[in-house]
Amino acid sequence: MGWHDVALYGGMALGMGFGMTLAAVPMVRRWAFRLKMVAAPREDRWHAHPTPLLGGLAIGMALWGAFLTLWALGGLEDHWRKIGGLTILSSVLGLVGLVDDRKHLAPQTKLLVQIVLASFVVFLGFEVQWFVSKTANRFWSILWVVAITNAFNLLDNMDGLSAGVAAIACAFLILVEAVCGHPFQPIHLAVMALLGALAGFLVYNFHPASIFMGDCGSLPIGFFLAAASTQTNMAQNGPLVPILAVPVFIFCLPLFDMAFVSVMRPLFGRSISTGGRDHTSHRLVAIGLSERNTVLFLYGFSTLGGILALFMALQPVGTLPGIVVFLLLTLFLAVHLARVRTYGPGQKSIVERNGTLTVLWIQWTYKKRMFEVLLDVFMVAFAYWVSYFLRYEKPMYESVFPNFLKSLPLTVACCLGANLVVGIYRGVWRLTSTSDLVYHLGAASLGVALTVLSLVFLYDFEGFSRSIFGIFWALWLVALSGSRVSFCFMSELLKKVSRRNGRRVAIYGADERGSMILYRVLNGSEHVLCPVGFIDNDEKKQNARIYGYKVIGPWHRLEELIRTHRLDEILVPVEEAARLPFPAPEALGRQVVFRQVDLRIG
């Protein structure tokens, strides 16, 4: 069967999955109410209203309907036993999830069942062929299936999130195979049927959800997708790096969220299996995003991972810069989300509760800046490698690669030493300013100069190209400055987002005093004020921007500005208050607070 048959059988699978789920959900929802299979609001859960479960049952019914139809029409060819076995095992796991939705099974019980079922899946032939050792292949296959199963189960914590991300994963599993020109396999029809079923379920599950999939949905969906991902052509025959990276990036969000909570919960003395409002999605809502926008943002994150997987399958080496940027952004996101308090004001981490650990943490992460140094090591090595990759064509690149390897430790040492001498590690990333760029320029220049001088002294610069170090200087400077500036940019962006729902304020005076007031507002401990812009009487400053905030108009148009921008407060320097005519409250049309801000010292 070729890819041209997808137009017939694939469209049929997709349509049946969508239509049957769309029709089955209302029926399943009634069953849930009758059986009292309803998720009641709890402190450790996100929803605020009783919501029926059993949505996974509707998805399973659609998947079975599509499978039986395709089998009857001969679309599954000789693979029907293998795909049928996977569907049966997924259904068994769905029944276990159904019992868990009803009686709450112990985590170790669910894990044991998952391992047993994953072993049966591997026995059916759903295993990777990445290693020479068959034992290693089977062990990794079982571990992969169990990991992805639990990742999707943990991700099912907000309306439409797990179902939407699973649908995106289905789409990219098929796209990678199609775009790379790999032979069509009947398992892709099952993935298409699941994609259609998930799309139909999202009609009811997207915010505000009228039904949840429950464990009877999230567990078998993750299980099915993990097994299907082992059957791609790349998972069986591709080079080692792409076959590892492609599925990881397709499932990047579930894996990231699972890893994140698995680190944060033990750090605060909580069990990994204990539910809570501490997932990636919950923390994004805590900093100011709406629930709908949070889910859409995470859809975008998952889609970006899928796009990188697609390009990695097509051109592994050329995708590396994009992957590095994606990983850095993910790291910055994880750092910011980890700073969001979700366990209550009185709950401290293990580091905060243990005096010895606190001292060690301060020494290694604040004084010695271990994480910052490790990131710089990675960026120096990557920038140096890219310099060689850009400078030489493939035949010559292979001949000069030994020079790269022998000079890499020296290059890293010189660049990090230059950073230390110039004072790069004394700066605070979130407070990076344009004046710091001068130090970045000096550190990059000194690091490259020290590297070149060392190579001249040790090797007489034999076998090395001057243009390599010109390229490396530019790349290292961009990486050094970009990492700091991007962290600062993300900090400011998250501050703006977190204050979006606060009281809307305007500041009088687009000058130094107004800038000081803005700084106080943005760095206040309470996220209750949302700066809208400045009010200033200077005509030359109208529509100008001060630190990203617009001058919205002069004081004599105050009543119009209050109505147009829905202002709740006006902040005025105390020195200016006596010279300004304040309007009568009844003339404003809404309640507005005028607050005088004293900027004087003492």
PyMOL commands that set and color helices and strands:
alter all, ss='L'
color gray80, all
select helices_A, chain A and resi 3-7+9-34+55-73+77-103+107-124+134-155+161-179+187-205+215-229+233-237+240-250+252-267+280-286+291-314+320-338+350-353+355-367+370-391+394-422+424-426+429-431+434-459+466-498+512-522+539-541+555-565+574-577+585-587
alter helices_A, ss='H'
color red, helices_A
select strands_A, chain A and resi 38-39+51-52+503-508+529-535+545-546+549-553+569-573+593-597
alter strands_A, ss='S'
color yellow, strands_A
deselect
rebuild
show_as cartoon
